[in-house]
Amino acid sequence: MNKTIKDPGLGNFSNRKAKRFIDPKGRFNVKHLNKKKSIQETYAYIISLSWFKVIGFIVGAFAVINILFAIIYYLLGKADIGISKGSELQILYKSFFFSVQTLTSLGYGFYAPQSIAAGWVSSIEAFLGLIFFAFVTGLLFGKFSKPQANVRFSQNMVFCNHKGKKALMFKVMSQRSNVLVLSTVKTSLLLSHKNEDSSFTNRFFELELERSKITYFATTWTIVHPIDENSPLFGFSDKEIKNLHGEFLVLLSYYDESFNQDIHRAHSYTFDDIKINRKFERSFYFDEDGQMTLDHDRLNETCPE
């Protein structure tokens, strides 16, 4: 059996109900308590959101700021911003549009502060507008320029015969048409062991792979861990492997020419994700014109051995 390795940073103690350390999105599944908040953390959190949520946040923040200042202008009185007539609802609408013009520094000139109080409020709002749009500009730039690992991992691992012995496999697919080169993968196994006092301890193993590096990553890559005398899974039957409790921790790294830097993507599997006596179907083929074709819908397809 492989020798155990030192704790890679996840902790040696465990629990009977312990959840996986890495979630399906490649993030550490850690719940933070009593953590101090900061602007930098908020900025990083917003950048990590989807484009739909980021745009929603910007639109929502813009609307809230203008609504608040519209209420202030309404309370100051219509004469303070040059509104001569209109119903109460119309005055509120016009106060909102005046707020939009002030926040964006647009200033059509139809309405303008007519009192000292309105002048102070509009000045504060104009300054806040500069900060708001500077923040939004940085946010959008950060979102566009943030490197994204555009690869997919297979939903399951397979446990099947390979070159005369058992092997554990999972598959990775490239979702980019640009060049991904010098790809490396590192796979560790976390096994949760029950102690005599009913507590649980984590043991970590570095899994030997049939191939841990490839030069070009253009289609798919099947990562293979042979189950031999050097494997921590050696000697377990198919049923015993399914009953083990632990997690396979995967770190994939490659150079992406789009960002001109190395990209890293973490992923994990549990023993519940293993399909016994199944093998992966090929996801790419050559069409009638000899063009290599990658079918993204076939990443997770398996068949009996």
VMD Tcl script that draws the C-alpha trace (Angstrom):
set ca {
  {0.00 0.00 0.00}
  {1.14 3.55 -0.70}
  {2.72 5.39 2.16}
  {0.56 8.12 3.60}
  {1.55 11.71 2.85}
  {1.39 14.73 5.10}
  {-1.82 16.67 5.47}
  {-2.04 18.88 2.32}
  {-3.90 21.57 4.26}
  {-7.30 20.00 4.89}
  {-6.84 18.69 8.42}
  {-6.37 15.16 9.77}
  {-9.48 15.01 11.93}
  {-12.84 14.09 10.43}
  {-16.45 13.34 11.29}
  {-18.94 10.61 10.45}
  {-21.10 13.17 8.59}
  {-18.19 15.10 7.06}
  {-19.03 16.58 3.65}
  {-16.63 16.71 0.73}
  {-13.80 19.26 0.93}
  {-14.16 20.48 -2.67}
  {-17.61 21.18 -4.11}
  {-18.61 20.44 -7.75}
  {-17.63 23.99 -8.76}
  {-14.06 23.47 -7.58}
  {-14.37 25.62 -4.45}
  {-13.38 24.67 -0.91}
  {-16.49 23.60 0.95}
  {-15.72 25.57 4.13}
  {-18.23 27.48 6.25}
  {-16.74 30.66 7.76}
  {-17.90 32.02 11.13}
  {-17.08 35.39 12.75}
  {-15.20 36.50 9.66}
  {-14.63 40.22 9.27}
  {-16.02 41.75 6.11}
  {-14.04 44.05 3.82}
  {-14.48 45.94 0.55}
  {-11.83 43.77 -1.10}
  {-13.71 40.62 -0.12}
  {-16.99 42.04 -1.48}
  {-15.27 42.94 -4.75}
  {-13.78 39.44 -5.09}
  {-17.13 37.86 -4.27}
  {-19.00 39.88 -6.91}
  {-16.38 39.03 -9.57}
  {-16.86 35.34 -8.80}
  {-20.59 35.56 -9.60}
  {-22.07 34.75 -13.00}
  {-22.46 37.52 -15.59}
  {-26.23 37.52 -15.09}
  {-25.86 38.12 -11.36}
  {-23.15 40.76 -11.82}
  {-25.32 42.77 -14.24}
  {-28.25 42.31 -11.87}
  {-26.17 43.64 -8.98}
  {-25.10 46.73 -10.97}
  {-28.64 47.52 -12.13}
  {-30.04 46.93 -8.64}
  {-27.42 49.13 -6.95}
  {-27.99 51.89 -9.53}
  {-31.77 51.76 -8.95}
  {-31.49 51.75 -5.15}
  {-29.14 54.75 -5.06}
  {-31.40 56.80 -7.34}
  {-34.56 55.85 -5.46}
  {-33.01 56.94 -2.15}
  {-31.89 60.30 -3.53}
  {-35.24 60.78 -5.30}
  {-36.97 60.42 -1.94}
  {-34.59 63.00 -0.43}
  {-35.29 65.48 -3.26}
  {-39.02 64.83 -2.91}
  {-38.87 65.55 0.82}
  {-36.91 68.75 0.21}
  {-39.72 70.03 -2.00}
  {-40.30 70.38 -5.73}
  {-39.16 74.00 -5.78}
  {-35.71 73.02 -4.50}
  {-34.88 71.24 -7.80}
  {-36.86 73.52 -10.12}
  {-40.05 71.49 -10.56}
  {-42.84 73.96 -11.09}
  {-45.93 71.76 -11.24}
  {-47.28 68.24 -11.33}
  {-49.01 65.69 -9.13}
  {-47.21 64.12 -6.18}
  {-46.47 61.00 -8.23}
  {-45.15 63.09 -11.12}
  {-42.93 65.04 -8.74}
  {-41.52 61.76 -7.40}
  {-40.86 60.55 -10.95}
  {-39.16 63.82 -11.88}
  {-37.09 63.66 -8.67}
  {-35.92 60.19 -9.70}
  {-34.91 61.36 -13.19}
  {-33.14 64.36 -11.67}
  {-31.24 61.93 -9.44}
  {-30.23 59.83 -12.46}
  {-28.94 62.92 -14.28}
  {-26.96 64.00 -11.21}
  {-25.49 60.58 -10.43}
  {-24.35 60.08 -14.03}
  {-23.19 63.73 -14.38}
  {-25.46 63.91 -17.44}
  {-27.27 67.10 -16.47}
  {-29.73 67.97 -19.25}
  {-30.25 71.37 -17.60}
  {-34.03 71.18 -17.43}
  {-33.92 70.79 -13.65}
  {-31.25 72.23 -11.33}
  {-30.80 72.74 -7.58}
  {-32.57 75.91 -6.46}
  {-31.61 75.87 -2.76}
  {-28.52 75.39 -0.61}
  {-29.87 72.09 0.74}
  {-30.54 70.72 -2.73}
  {-27.11 71.89 -3.84}
  {-25.40 70.00 -1.01}
  {-27.40 66.82 -1.65}
  {-26.75 66.91 -5.42}
  {-23.04 67.52 -4.81}
  {-22.84 64.51 -2.52}
  {-24.70 62.40 -5.08}
  {-22.42 63.54 -7.93}
  {-19.36 62.57 -5.87}
  {-20.98 59.22 -5.04}
  {-21.61 58.75 -8.76}
  {-17.90 59.11 -9.51}
  {-17.11 56.41 -6.95}
  {-19.92 54.15 -8.16}
  {-18.91 54.21 -11.83}
  {-15.23 53.82 -10.96}
  {-16.19 50.72 -8.96}
  {-18.35 49.38 -11.81}
  {-15.57 49.98 -14.36}
  {-13.08 48.08 -12.22}
  {-15.62 45.34 -11.61}
  {-16.34 44.81 -15.31}
  {-12.64 44.90 -16.18}
  {-11.88 42.39 -13.45}
  {-14.70 40.16 -14.65}
  {-13.50 40.25 -18.27}
  {-9.84 39.74 -17.41}
  {-10.26 37.06 -14.74}
  {-8.83 33.75 -16.00}
  {-11.46 31.05 -16.25}
  {-10.65 27.35 -16.29}
  {-12.82 26.24 -19.19}
  {-12.57 22.50 -18.73}
  {-15.12 19.89 -17.70}
  {-14.65 16.87 -15.50}
  {-16.68 13.72 -16.00}
  {-19.49 13.30 -13.52}
  {-18.26 9.88 -12.47}
  {-15.15 7.78 -12.13}
  {-15.06 4.27 -13.54}
  {-13.49 1.15 -12.01}
  {-12.65 -1.35 -14.73}
  {-10.02 -3.64 -16.21}
  {-7.11 -1.91 -17.92}
  {-4.03 -3.60 -19.36}
  {-4.56 -6.77 -17.38}
  {-5.30 -5.14 -14.03}
  {-7.95 -3.04 -12.37}
  {-7.79 0.73 -12.75}
  {-9.65 3.80 -11.57}
  {-10.32 6.45 -14.23}
  {-11.94 9.83 -14.75}
  {-12.04 12.05 -17.80}
  {-11.43 15.75 -18.49}
  {-12.61 17.64 -21.57}
  {-11.34 20.91 -23.04}
  {-14.09 23.40 -23.86}
  {-11.85 25.89 -25.67}
  {-10.80 25.98 -29.31}
  {-7.57 27.78 -28.45}
  {-4.38 25.99 -27.48}
  {-4.06 24.47 -24.01}
  {-0.56 23.11 -23.46}
  {1.69 21.58 -20.81}
  {-1.19 20.13 -18.82}
  {-0.48 18.39 -15.53}
  {-2.76 16.64 -13.08}
  {-2.22 15.71 -9.45}
  {-4.59 13.35 -7.69}
  {-4.67 12.60 -3.98}
  {-6.90 10.27 -2.01}
  {-8.37 11.18 1.36}
  {-9.49 8.10 3.30}
  {-11.51 8.60 6.46}
  {-10.58 5.99 9.08}
  {-12.71 5.19 12.14}
  {-10.70 4.96 15.36}
  {-11.35 2.75 18.39}
  {-12.89 5.68 20.28}
  {-15.39 6.19 17.41}
  {-13.62 9.32 16.23}
  {-12.51 9.68 12.61}
  {-9.08 10.47 11.19}
  {-8.16 11.42 7.64}
  {-5.27 9.69 5.89}
  {-3.87 11.12 2.66}
  {-2.29 9.22 -0.23}
  {-0.67 10.46 -3.41}
  {-2.08 8.37 -6.26}
  {0.31 7.18 -8.93}
  {-1.06 7.90 -12.38}
  {-0.37 6.16 -15.64}
  {0.26 9.59 -17.13}
  {0.30 12.84 -15.16}
  {1.42 15.20 -17.96}
  {0.44 15.80 -21.57}
  {1.83 18.37 -23.99}
  {-1.36 19.23 -25.90}
  {-4.85 19.26 -24.42}
  {-7.17 19.65 -27.42}
  {-9.93 17.08 -26.85}
  {-10.23 14.82 -23.81}
  {-7.80 13.32 -21.35}
  {-8.55 10.13 -19.45}
  {-6.60 10.03 -16.19}
  {-5.81 6.47 -15.10}
  {-4.76 5.21 -11.66}
  {-3.63 1.55 -11.89}
  {-4.71 -0.57 -8.92}
  {-1.47 -2.42 -8.21}
  {0.65 -3.16 -5.15}
  {1.51 0.55 -4.87}
  {-2.11 1.66 -4.75}
  {-3.93 2.35 -1.46}
  {-6.95 0.62 -3.05}
  {-5.08 -2.61 -3.76}
  {-6.75 -5.71 -2.32}
  {-10.24 -4.23 -2.01}
  {-13.11 -5.98 -3.78}
  {-15.61 -4.08 -5.91}
  {-18.11 -4.05 -3.04}
  {-15.52 -2.99 -0.47}
  {-14.40 -0.05 -2.61}
  {-17.97 1.27 -2.84}
  {-18.24 1.10 0.95}
  {-15.11 3.14 1.63}
  {-15.51 6.70 2.89}
  {-13.25 9.34 1.42}
  {-12.61 11.78 -1.40}
  {-10.41 11.95 -4.47}
  {-8.84 15.43 -4.69}
  {-7.83 16.52 -8.19}
  {-5.79 19.55 -9.25}
  {-5.52 20.20 -12.99}
  {-3.08 22.84 -14.29}
  {-2.37 24.00 -17.83}
  {-1.10 26.99 -19.79}
  {-3.82 28.94 -21.63}
  {-2.67 31.17 -24.47}
  {-5.81 33.35 -24.13}
  {-4.67 34.62 -20.72}
  {-0.94 33.97 -21.22}
  {-0.69 32.29 -17.84}
  {-1.15 29.03 -16.00}
  {-4.71 28.11 -15.07}
  {-5.62 25.82 -12.19}
  {-8.85 23.93 -11.58}
  {-9.69 21.83 -8.54}
  {-12.25 19.03 -8.50}
  {-13.15 16.06 -6.36}
  {-14.93 12.74 -6.47}
  {-16.31 10.53 -3.71}
  {-16.60 6.76 -3.67}
  {-20.30 7.16 -4.47}
  {-19.24 8.62 -7.84}
  {-17.52 5.39 -8.91}
  {-19.17 3.18 -11.53}
  {-18.03 -0.43 -11.21}
  {-17.14 -2.49 -14.30}
  {-17.86 0.38 -16.70}
  {-15.57 2.15 -19.15}
  {-15.72 5.53 -20.87}
  {-16.94 5.88 -24.43}
  {-14.75 7.85 -26.83}
  {-15.88 11.49 -27.06}
  {-14.16 12.44 -30.31}
  {-14.07 11.00 -33.80}
  {-13.23 11.90 -37.41}
  {-16.06 12.96 -39.71}
  {-16.40 12.13 -43.41}
  {-14.02 14.95 -44.36}
  {-11.36 13.76 -41.94}
  {-12.06 16.60 -39.48}
  {-11.56 15.68 -35.84}
  {-14.87 16.28 -34.05}
  {-15.33 16.57 -30.28}
  {-18.83 15.77 -29.01}
  {-19.29 17.54 -25.68}
  {-22.46 15.57 -24.91}
  {-20.47 12.34 -24.80}
  {-18.14 13.28 -21.94}
  {-20.06 11.24 -19.36}
  {-21.08 8.31 -21.56}
  {-19.98 4.89 -20.32}
  {-20.57 1.32 -21.45}
  {-20.08 -2.15 -19.95}
  {-16.58 -3.60 -20.16}
}
mol new
graphics top color blue
foreach p $ca { graphics top sphere $p radius 0.5 }
foreach p [lrange $ca 0 end-1] q [lrange $ca 1 end] { graphics top cylinder $p $q radius 0.2 }
display resetview
